[in-house]
């Protein structure tokens, strides 16, 4: 818990001051005591209250004053608050290594199926856009709530050379900027904004490492400046496996260096996922990194994301709660005092 006005906590010193005044008043009453001849008469005049009933209203009042002092300092609590992302950009890796068969039947097919299931699960929710990236990145479907068109677009994915993770993130940011005026495009300088995150998120599903184009960390900083979180998913295993894509998954650019209808990115190990870079992207932007070695784990990672990027922590002013509780205690103390000090009916004398 934090306080907006911590100096207001000094008002709690009123409580010991009240006790000091009460003690001073009690001593003055002792000096001004009046002698009476009948103790029974005094007892009859006093209200019927026990030792505890005299202390309960005072304790409630002191507690209420303490709560009021804390409330005056404007306490704030950090609480998880659900927030629906208005836009989600799903960036899918379509590099040649996605033809690897370490995931049955191959990575690209499993990724398409998992992405389609994820999009279907978000039907009626946020707008979703699709970006694909290999040697370069392109916007396949602008952010839309047309679930059927998104799923249909996934059916025509083809693989190619290269892996441009950084460029995919920048393309996703520009796609978000087209539909969200609070997110400036990559060519503009972001103005200082509110704290917290924008109502948009980027999911990057990749099986490798950046091989060309913008450095991923450069793109991550651009996303962070725009308060857009990135959630990378590293997909695939490190096990050797043939790379096979059918004709519908092959882009037709004359083979991949001797691997037939399979594919590989020259100059890198296609079984290597650059997890340190993906983790750093998540850390820089406030997202989280997920690892998936098979189709089931990929489904689990995608299904877990909405609960991750739609819950943010924000500070809530709890001063009204303190004030309401203090008011309730004061009301209770006054009610008890009035009830215990109510006039009592005189006892009736019985005639013989």
Backbone torsions as a table, in degrees:
resi	resn	phi	psi	omega
1	UNK	NA	137.6	177.1
2	UNK	-122.7	167.4	-176.9
3	UNK	-126.7	134.0	176.8
4	UNK	-75.2	-37.4	-180.0
5	UNK	-123.5	72.0	-175.4
6	UNK	-61.1	-26.8	179.6
7	UNK	-63.6	-23.3	-179.7
8	UNK	-67.5	-14.9	177.2
9	UNK	-64.4	-17.1	177.8
10	UNK	-63.6	-19.8	179.7
11	UNK	-65.9	-14.2	177.5
12	UNK	-67.3	-15.8	177.8
13	UNK	-68.3	-11.5	176.4
14	UNK	-62.9	-30.9	-176.2
15	UNK	-64.0	-53.6	177.6
16	UNK	-62.9	-29.3	176.9
17	UNK	-63.9	-40.9	178.0
18	UNK	-62.6	-41.8	178.5
19	UNK	-64.1	-38.8	179.2
20	UNK	-64.3	-43.5	178.5
21	UNK	-63.9	-39.2	179.4
22	UNK	-63.6	-42.4	180.0
23	UNK	-66.5	-40.5	177.3
24	UNK	-62.6	-41.6	178.7
25	UNK	-65.2	-38.3	-179.8
26	UNK	-64.9	-38.9	179.5
27	UNK	-68.8	-34.8	177.2
28	UNK	-66.0	-38.4	179.1
29	UNK	-65.1	-32.3	179.0
30	UNK	-64.8	-41.0	-179.5
31	UNK	-68.5	-27.0	-178.9
32	UNK	-98.5	24.8	-177.3
33	UNK	-67.0	144.9	179.8
34	UNK	-111.1	131.1	179.6
35	UNK	-80.1	135.9	176.9
36	UNK	-124.2	158.8	-175.4
37	UNK	-92.9	-14.3	-175.5
38	UNK	-129.7	112.6	176.6
39	UNK	-68.0	-34.0	-179.9
40	UNK	-62.4	-37.1	178.9
41	UNK	-64.9	-40.1	178.1
42	UNK	-64.6	-44.5	-179.6
43	UNK	-62.9	-35.1	179.0
44	UNK	-67.9	-35.4	-178.4
45	UNK	-74.5	-26.8	-179.0
46	UNK	-78.0	147.2	176.5
47	UNK	-69.5	151.6	-177.6
48	UNK	-78.7	88.9	-178.7
49	UNK	-130.2	139.2	178.0
50	UNK	-86.0	177.2	179.3
51	UNK	-61.3	-41.1	-177.0
52	UNK	-74.0	-36.8	-179.4
53	UNK	-66.7	-23.4	176.1
54	UNK	-76.7	-27.3	-176.1
55	UNK	-91.0	-26.2	-175.4
56	UNK	-60.7	-51.1	179.2
57	UNK	-59.5	-37.4	179.3
58	UNK	-64.7	-42.0	178.9
59	UNK	-64.2	-40.7	178.6
60	UNK	-64.0	-39.6	-179.4
61	UNK	-66.8	-42.1	178.7
62	UNK	-63.3	-43.7	178.2
63	UNK	-61.5	-40.8	179.1
64	UNK	-63.1	-41.1	178.8
65	UNK	-64.3	-38.7	178.0
66	UNK	-64.5	-40.9	178.7
67	UNK	-65.7	-38.4	177.8
68	UNK	-64.7	-37.8	178.5
69	UNK	-65.1	-41.7	178.5
70	UNK	-66.8	-42.2	179.4
71	UNK	-62.7	-34.2	179.4
72	UNK	-64.6	-24.0	178.4
73	UNK	-81.7	1.9	178.0
74	UNK	55.8	66.5	178.6
75	UNK	-67.1	145.8	178.3
76	UNK	-130.5	134.6	179.2
77	UNK	-114.5	140.7	177.2
78	UNK	-88.0	116.7	-176.3
79	UNK	-128.2	148.3	175.1
80	UNK	-73.2	130.2	-178.5
81	UNK	-125.7	125.4	176.7
82	UNK	-66.1	137.1	177.6
83	UNK	-143.0	119.8	-178.6
84	UNK	-78.7	122.6	176.8
85	UNK	-67.8	128.1	-178.4
86	UNK	-75.3	-24.4	-178.3
87	UNK	-141.8	133.2	174.7
88	UNK	-124.7	125.2	174.9
89	UNK	-103.9	121.4	178.9
90	UNK	-102.5	108.7	-178.7
91	UNK	-99.8	116.2	-175.0
92	UNK	-107.9	131.8	177.1
93	UNK	-74.6	124.0	176.4
94	UNK	-121.0	32.4	177.0
95	UNK	-70.4	164.7	-177.3
96	UNK	-58.6	-29.8	-178.8
97	UNK	-66.3	-13.6	177.4
98	UNK	-71.1	-4.6	173.9
99	UNK	-83.3	-4.2	-177.9
100	UNK	-59.8	137.9	-177.2
101	UNK	-96.6	17.5	175.2
102	UNK	-67.5	-19.7	171.4
103	UNK	-112.7	126.3	-174.5
104	UNK	-76.7	133.2	-4.6
105	UNK	-80.0	-31.0	166.8
106	UNK	-158.3	170.7	-173.2
107	UNK	-61.8	-43.0	-174.9
108	UNK	-65.0	-39.5	179.5
109	UNK	-66.8	-44.2	179.0
110	UNK	-64.2	-38.5	-179.9
111	UNK	-66.6	-41.8	178.5
112	UNK	-61.4	-42.8	179.9
113	UNK	-64.8	-45.2	-179.6
114	UNK	-65.7	-40.2	179.2
115	UNK	-64.6	-40.8	178.9
116	UNK	-63.5	-41.2	178.6
117	UNK	-65.4	-38.9	178.8
118	UNK	-64.5	-45.5	-179.5
119	UNK	-62.2	-41.8	178.5
120	UNK	-61.9	-37.3	-179.4
121	UNK	-68.4	-19.3	-179.4
122	UNK	-98.8	10.3	-178.8
123	UNK	-55.9	131.9	-178.9
124	UNK	81.9	2.4	-178.8
125	UNK	-106.2	-129.6	-176.5
126	UNK	-71.5	163.0	171.8
127	UNK	-71.9	142.2	-179.3
128	UNK	-126.1	136.7	175.0
129	UNK	-121.8	157.2	-179.1
130	UNK	-119.0	130.2	173.6
131	UNK	-124.2	134.6	174.5
132	UNK	-115.9	149.1	-178.8
133	UNK	-146.9	136.8	170.0
134	UNK	-134.0	-106.8	175.9
135	UNK	-71.3	-22.1	174.1
136	UNK	-143.7	175.2	-177.8
137	UNK	-119.9	146.4	178.9
138	UNK	-144.4	149.5	178.0
139	UNK	-82.4	111.8	-179.0
140	UNK	-81.0	-46.1	178.2
141	UNK	-138.5	121.6	176.1
142	UNK	-62.9	158.1	-179.9
143	UNK	-51.9	126.7	-176.5
144	UNK	-150.5	161.4	173.2
145	UNK	-103.1	12.0	177.4
146	UNK	-85.7	90.0	-175.8
147	UNK	-60.3	-40.1	-176.7
148	UNK	-63.8	-40.0	179.6
149	UNK	-67.7	-33.8	177.9
150	UNK	-65.8	-45.9	-179.5
151	UNK	-65.8	-38.3	178.6
152	UNK	-64.3	-38.1	179.7
153	UNK	-63.8	-31.0	179.9
154	UNK	-66.2	-26.0	-175.8
155	UNK	-67.0	-22.2	-173.5
156	UNK	-104.1	18.2	-179.5
157	UNK	-68.0	138.6	175.7
158	UNK	-130.6	156.1	-177.2
159	UNK	-96.2	159.5	179.7
160	UNK	-155.3	180.0	-179.0
161	UNK	-80.1	152.9	171.4
162	UNK	91.1	161.6	177.7
163	UNK	-143.3	105.0	-176.8
164	UNK	-109.2	76.3	-177.0
165	UNK	-66.3	-45.6	-179.2
166	UNK	-61.0	-43.9	179.6
167	UNK	-64.5	-35.0	177.9
168	UNK	-62.9	-38.6	178.8
169	UNK	-67.3	-42.1	179.0
170	UNK	-66.2	-40.1	177.0
171	UNK	-62.0	-39.0	178.1
172	UNK	-65.3	-40.5	178.3
173	UNK	-62.2	-42.3	179.1
174	UNK	-65.3	-36.0	178.1
175	UNK	-66.3	-37.6	177.3
176	UNK	-66.7	-41.3	-178.9
177	UNK	-61.8	-28.8	-179.7
178	UNK	-66.0	-27.8	-175.8
179	UNK	-115.5	-10.0	-178.4
180	UNK	-125.1	105.0	-177.1
181	UNK	-66.6	-14.1	179.5
182	UNK	-80.6	-11.4	180.0
183	UNK	-110.5	110.7	179.8
184	UNK	-73.1	151.3	177.6
185	UNK	-66.8	170.4	-174.1
186	UNK	-67.8	-20.9	179.6
187	UNK	-83.9	-8.2	-177.7
188	UNK	-102.9	154.3	177.8
189	UNK	-88.4	119.6	-178.8
190	UNK	-63.6	135.6	175.7
191	UNK	-82.6	152.8	176.4
192	UNK	-56.0	125.8	-176.4
193	UNK	-116.4	-170.4	178.9
194	UNK	-71.3	161.9	175.3
195	UNK	-74.1	164.2	-178.1
196	UNK	94.9	-171.3	-175.4
197	UNK	-110.0	156.0	177.0
198	UNK	-71.2	163.1	179.5
199	UNK	-82.7	47.6	-179.8
200	UNK	-151.1	154.8	179.6
201	UNK	-147.9	155.2	178.9
202	UNK	-122.1	131.0	173.7
203	UNK	-109.6	122.0	179.4
204	UNK	-110.3	113.3	178.5
205	UNK	-105.0	114.0	-176.8
206	UNK	-140.3	154.0	178.1
207	UNK	-112.8	10.9	-174.6
208	UNK	-149.1	-142.2	-176.5
209	UNK	-130.5	154.9	178.8
210	UNK	-65.0	128.5	-178.7
211	UNK	-115.0	-15.1	-179.2
212	UNK	-163.6	164.6	178.9
213	UNK	84.9	-157.9	-176.7
214	UNK	-65.1	139.8	176.6
215	UNK	-65.6	136.6	-178.4
216	UNK	-56.5	-38.0	-177.8
217	UNK	-69.1	-32.2	175.0
218	UNK	-63.4	-44.7	177.7
219	UNK	-65.8	-35.7	179.4
220	UNK	-63.5	-39.4	177.9
221	UNK	-65.2	-37.2	176.3
222	UNK	-62.8	-41.1	178.3
223	UNK	-65.5	-41.1	-179.8
224	UNK	-63.8	-38.8	178.1
225	UNK	-62.5	-27.4	-180.0
226	UNK	-97.4	7.3	177.1
227	UNK	60.8	30.0	178.4
228	UNK	-102.7	121.7	-179.1
229	UNK	-83.5	146.1	178.9
230	UNK	-118.7	132.8	-178.8
231	UNK	-118.9	93.0	-179.1
232	UNK	-77.2	146.6	173.9
233	UNK	-126.2	120.0	175.1
234	UNK	-89.2	118.9	-170.8
235	UNK	-117.3	135.4	176.9
236	UNK	114.5	174.1	-179.6
237	UNK	-114.8	179.8	174.7
238	UNK	-103.9	13.9	-178.4
239	UNK	-83.4	136.7	176.4
240	UNK	-61.8	135.6	179.7
241	UNK	-157.4	146.8	176.6
242	UNK	-61.1	152.0	177.6
243	UNK	-111.4	112.9	-174.5
244	UNK	-134.7	124.2	172.3
245	UNK	-123.7	142.8	177.1
246	UNK	-80.0	176.6	-174.7
247	UNK	-58.8	-34.4	-177.8
248	UNK	-73.0	-17.6	-178.6
249	UNK	-101.9	1.7	-176.2
250	UNK	-104.8	133.2	-174.0
251	UNK	-80.1	-7.6	175.2
252	UNK	85.7	10.5	-178.0
253	UNK	-88.7	52.1	165.6
254	UNK	64.9	36.1	172.2
255	UNK	85.1	175.5	-176.9
256	UNK	-130.4	63.6	172.2
257	UNK	63.8	41.2	174.3
258	UNK	92.7	6.4	179.9
259	UNK	-102.1	23.2	175.4
260	UNK	61.0	-132.5	179.1
261	UNK	-84.1	4.8	173.0
262	UNK	-82.0	-165.6	-179.7
263	UNK	-156.6	151.1	171.4
264	UNK	-155.0	151.5	178.6
265	UNK	-91.8	118.5	-177.4
266	UNK	-60.5	139.5	174.4
267	UNK	90.4	2.4	177.7
268	UNK	-145.5	157.3	175.9
269	UNK	-77.6	118.5	-176.1
270	UNK	-70.9	-10.3	178.0
271	UNK	-94.6	7.3	-176.7
272	UNK	-100.4	123.2	173.4
273	UNK	-105.3	124.9	-177.7
274	UNK	-79.2	73.4	-176.5
275	UNK	-63.8	-38.9	177.9
276	UNK	-56.5	-41.9	179.6
277	UNK	-67.4	-41.7	-180.0
278	UNK	-65.1	-38.7	177.2
279	UNK	-65.6	-38.8	179.9
280	UNK	-67.1	-37.0	175.9
281	UNK	-58.5	-47.5	-179.9
282	UNK	-62.2	-42.5	-178.9
283	UNK	-65.5	-42.5	-178.4
284	UNK	-63.8	-38.7	-173.9
285	UNK	-95.4	-8.1	-178.4
286	UNK	88.7	11.3	178.2
287	UNK	-90.8	-155.4	178.8
288	UNK	-145.6	148.7	-179.2
289	UNK	-98.8	141.9	179.5
290	UNK	-130.6	144.8	-179.5
291	UNK	-115.3	135.1	178.9
292	UNK	-138.6	120.5	-178.2
293	UNK	-101.8	-7.7	177.5
294	UNK	-150.5	177.7	-175.4
295	UNK	-63.2	-39.5	-178.8
296	UNK	-64.0	-43.6	179.2
297	UNK	-66.5	-33.5	177.5
298	UNK	-66.1	-42.7	175.8
299	UNK	-59.7	-44.1	-179.5
300	UNK	-62.4	-43.6	-179.6
301	UNK	-63.0	-44.8	-179.0
302	UNK	-67.5	-39.8	-178.9
303	UNK	-69.8	-25.0	-179.8
304	UNK	-81.9	-18.2	-174.0
305	UNK	-64.8	-44.0	-178.0
306	UNK	-54.1	-39.4	179.5
307	UNK	-71.3	-16.8	178.8
308	UNK	-85.9	-50.1	-174.1
309	UNK	-93.3	4.5	173.2
310	UNK	-106.5	6.1	175.9
311	UNK	-119.0	120.0	178.6
312	UNK	-122.6	158.2	176.9
313	UNK	-100.1	127.7	-179.5
314	UNK	-134.7	158.2	179.9
315	UNK	-89.2	129.5	-178.8
316	UNK	-115.8	132.3	179.2
317	UNK	-73.7	117.0	-178.1
318	UNK	-101.7	9.4	179.5
319	UNK	-58.1	-41.6	178.6
320	UNK	-58.9	-34.9	179.3
321	UNK	-66.8	-41.1	177.4
322	UNK	-64.0	-43.4	-179.1
323	UNK	-64.9	-41.2	-179.7
324	UNK	-65.4	-40.8	178.8
325	UNK	-65.8	-40.9	178.4
326	UNK	-63.2	-42.3	178.7
327	UNK	-62.0	-39.3	178.5
328	UNK	-64.7	-41.8	179.3
329	UNK	-66.3	-40.8	179.0
330	UNK	-64.4	-42.6	178.2
331	UNK	-61.7	-41.6	179.0
332	UNK	-64.9	-42.2	-179.8
333	UNK	-63.1	-44.6	179.5
334	UNK	-65.6	-40.5	179.8
335	UNK	-63.1	-44.1	178.7
336	UNK	-64.0	-40.8	179.9
337	UNK	-63.8	-45.4	179.2
338	UNK	-64.8	-37.6	-179.8
339	UNK	-68.2	-44.2	-178.0
340	UNK	-75.1	-21.3	179.8
341	UNK	-101.9	12.8	-179.5
342	UNK	-65.6	148.8	178.9
343	UNK	-62.0	138.1	178.5
344	UNK	-100.1	140.5	177.9
345	UNK	-67.6	136.8	178.7
346	UNK	-64.7	146.3	-179.7
347	UNK	-68.8	136.2	178.9
348	UNK	-78.4	136.0	177.5
349	UNK	-82.8	136.5	178.7
350	UNK	-94.0	128.4	178.2
351	UNK	-88.1	141.8	178.9
352	UNK	-69.9	NA	NA
